[in-house]
Amino acid sequence: GSHTPPTFEEVTESRKALYRLDFFEELNADPDGCKRVKVSGDSMEPTLCDGDTVLVVEDYGRIIDGDIYVFSVRDELMIKRLYRRANGTIVIHSDNEDGRYIDEVLTPEDQEREYFRVYGHAVERVGAL
């Protein structure tokens, strides 16, 4: 990788979202440290579908096994389930089980070489029926 983080495009003409302050208090999250991101692709179906919006808490703390995170690897921004093994290895898992997506395993060395960075913890999904 180039060791440069991916760029983010802030969309200001998107739909507004209203949240109650107690929603953030229950998450123990600072509303200013949250972002909404749009899902692109089908790798996380049926959990997250193409076009869904996900609320991401930027101050995510440690990785909680099996939770969904926004991260980059090899300068590509992704949203997937992450698992951390005791030896520091990260397993990247897609929910779509149609056979096209296999788990990717990143050793601590791979994480440095491939510029693995976690940006936030997904806490809410909004999508069309």
N, C-alpha and C positions, 0 to 999 in steps of 0.2 A: 504494500500500500504506500501511498504518498505521505502518510502520517499527518494528513490535514483532515480535520473533521468535515463532515458533509455540511453543506449550507442549508439553512432553513428559510423558507419563504413565508412570511406572515401575510395572511389573507385578511384584509380588513373589511371586505364587503361580504363576508360570510354571515350566516345566521347568528343572531345574538343568542346567548344562553343565560338564563337566570338561575342562580343557585341560592339557597338559603345559607346564611352564615353557619348555622348549626350543622349543615352537611359537611363543611370543611372542618369544623370543630370535632365531629365524630371521627373523621379521618386523621385528625391531628396534623392537618395540612394548612399551610399559608395559601390563601387564594391567589396571592400575587406570584406564588411559585408553581402555579398550575397552568397548563396549556391544553387546548383541544387540538387533536390531530385527526386528519382524514386517512382512513385505511384505503390502500390501493392494492388490489390483487385478491386471490382466493386462498392463499396458503393457510389462513387461520380459520377458514370456514369449518364448521358451522358457528363457531364462537364469534368471530368477527367477519363481516362480509364487506366486499368491495363497496366503498362509499360510506361505510359507517363512520361515525365520529367517536373518538375515544378521549376521555379526560385523563390527562397524565400529570402526576405529582412529580415535580422535578427533584425534590429532596427525598429520594427514595430510600436512603439508608442502605442496609444490606439486602442482597438478593434473597427473596423468599422462594424456596423451591416450588416450581409449578406456577408461579404467578406470571403475568404478562408484563413485558417491559418494552419500551422504545429504546433502541440502541443502534450503534453503527458498528460495522465490521467491514474492512476493505473499502472504506469510504461510501458504503451503502447503508442507508437508513432502513431499519426493519422494526417490526413489532411482532414479537414471538414470545413463547413461554421459555423461561430460563430455569436451569437447574444447576446448582453449584455443588460439585463433589468435594469431599474432604481434602483432596490434594490440590484444590484450586482450579481444577478443570471446569469449564462451563459447557453445558449441553444446551444447544439451541433446538427447540422443538416446534414444529408446525402442527396445528390441530387437524388440518386436512389429511384424511387417511386414504386418499385415492391412489397412493403409490408414487406420486410425482415428487413428494417432499420427504426427504430422509433427515434424521437428526444430524446435526453438525456438532462436532466435539472440538473445543478449543482448549488446548493446554495453556498454562500460564505463559509459556514462551510464545505460543500462537497468538495469544491475546495482545502481547506487545507487538509482534511482527505484523499482525493483521489490523492493528489499531482499533481494538475493541473498546468501545466506550458506552456506558449506560447513561441515558439522559433522563429517564423517568419511569415510574411505576404506573401502569394503567389501572384506573380505579372505577371507570364507568364507561359503558358503551351506549350509544344512541344510534338507532338505524331505522330504516323504513320497514314496514311489514309487507 
